[in-house]
């Protein structure tokens, strides 16, 4: 089986109905997204008292298929006094997408609404909106323009 060097690009658009982790107020959410050893932590960009935050960013991860680990998306609640709390987590399986011809055939990848869950509860702690692309790590120069990230800010 041949291995493929790729770049997984995750566009984090926004979140909805995030559970509150603050007493008497909404959470102060931010994204922490990881794939393998690579972690993007947006703690410095938390959104104050907002159950429906807009994130508007993308994150690129170098990966190899097969054997790519799942992408972990944590929505966190910023707290400068007592330490940050996990609002919820979602895992994105990248292997199933990469090896699914129907997914690869889509010119525009679908926007996904993903539930987040906390280990202490079976109830969803909110939803985030994203989409995922898997692109080859090396492309022909004429393809580079086509694979530039969208500005969703």
C-alpha positions in Angstrom: 0.0 0.0 0.0 1.5 3.3 -1.1 1.6 6.2 1.4 0.4 9.7 0.5 1.7 12.9 2.0 -1.3 15.3 2.4 -2.4 18.4 4.1 -5.6 18.3 6.1 -7.2 21.7 6.2 -10.0 22.2 8.8 -12.1 25.4 8.4 -13.7 26.3 11.8 -16.6 28.6 11.0 -18.6 29.0 14.2 -20.4 27.3 17.0 -24.0 27.3 18.3 -25.8 26.8 21.6 -22.6 26.1 23.6 -23.3 24.9 27.1 -22.3 27.3 29.8 -19.3 26.5 32.1 -19.5 29.8 33.9 -21.9 30.4 36.8 -24.3 33.2 36.0 -23.1 33.8 32.4 -22.3 32.3 29.1 -19.0 30.6 28.4 -16.0 32.4 26.9 -15.3 29.9 24.1 -12.2 29.2 22.0 -11.0 26.4 19.8 -8.2 23.9 20.5 -7.7 21.7 17.6 -5.1 18.9 17.3 -4.0 16.2 14.9 -1.2 13.9 15.9 1.5 16.1 17.6 0.3 19.3 16.0 -1.9 21.5 18.2 -3.5 24.9 17.4 -4.6 26.6 20.6 -6.7 29.7 20.2 -6.8 30.6 23.9 -5.7 34.1 23.3 -8.6 34.6 20.9 -11.5 33.6 23.2 -14.9 35.2 22.7 -16.3 36.8 25.8 -19.7 35.6 27.1 -20.8 34.2 23.7 -22.8 30.9 23.3 -22.8 31.3 19.5 -19.2 32.4 18.7 -17.8 33.0 15.2 -14.3 31.6 14.7 -13.6 32.2 11.0 -10.2 30.4 10.7 -8.6 27.5 9.1 -5.9 25.1 10.3 -3.4 23.1 8.2 -2.0 19.7 9.4 0.7 17.7 7.5 -0.4 14.1 7.5 0.3 10.7 5.9 -2.3 8.2 4.6 -2.9 5.5 5.5 -2.4 5.8 9.3 -3.6 9.4 9.8 -4.9 9.8 13.3 -8.4 11.4 13.9 -8.5 15.2 14.3 -9.6 16.3 17.8 -11.6 19.5 18.1 -12.1 20.8 21.7 -14.3 23.8 22.3 -12.9 25.3 25.6 -14.2 27.9 28.0 -11.6 30.5 28.9 -11.2 31.3 32.6 -8.4 33.5 33.9 -8.9 32.6 37.5 -9.7 28.9 37.9 -8.3 27.4 34.7 -10.1 26.7 31.5 -12.9 24.2 31.2 -13.7 21.8 28.4 -17.1 22.6 26.9 -17.0 19.6 24.5 -15.1 17.5 22.0 -15.6 16.1 18.6 -13.4 13.6 16.7 -13.1 13.9 12.9 -12.2 10.6 11.2 -10.0 11.5 8.3 -9.1 8.0 7.1 -12.8 7.2 6.2 -13.0 10.4 4.1 -9.7 9.9 2.4 -10.5 6.4 1.3 -14.1 7.1 0.4 -14.4 7.7 -3.4 -17.8 9.5 -3.0 -16.2 12.1 -0.6 -13.1 12.5 -2.7 -15.2 13.1 -5.8 -16.9 16.2 -4.2 -15.4 19.3 -5.7 -16.7 21.4 -2.8 -16.6 19.6 0.5 -19.8 19.9 2.6 -20.2 22.1 5.5 -20.7 19.9 8.6 -22.6 20.6 11.8 -20.8 18.5 14.5 -22.1 17.9 18.0 -19.6 18.2 20.8 -19.7 16.1 23.9 -18.3 16.3 27.4 -17.1 13.1 29.2 -19.5 13.8 32.1 -22.7 13.8 30.0 -24.4 11.9 27.2 -26.1 15.2 26.2 -24.7 17.3 23.4 -22.9 20.4 24.7 -23.4 22.4 21.5 -22.6 22.3 17.8 -19.8 23.7 15.7 -19.8 24.4 12.0 -16.8 23.4 9.9 -15.6 21.8 6.7 -12.6 19.6 6.0 -10.4 19.4 2.9 -7.6 16.8 2.3 -5.1 18.0 -0.3 -1.9 16.5 -1.6 1.1 18.0 0.1 2.9 18.6 -3.3 1.0 19.9 -6.2 1.7 21.2 -9.7 2.2 25.0 -9.8 -1.1 25.4 -11.8 -3.0 23.7 -9.0 -1.5 25.8 -6.2 -3.9 28.7 -6.8 -6.9 26.4 -6.7 -5.8 25.0 -3.3 -5.2 28.4 -1.6 -7.3 28.6 1.6 -10.6 30.5 1.5 -10.7 33.6 3.6 -13.6 32.9 6.0 -12.8 35.7 8.5 
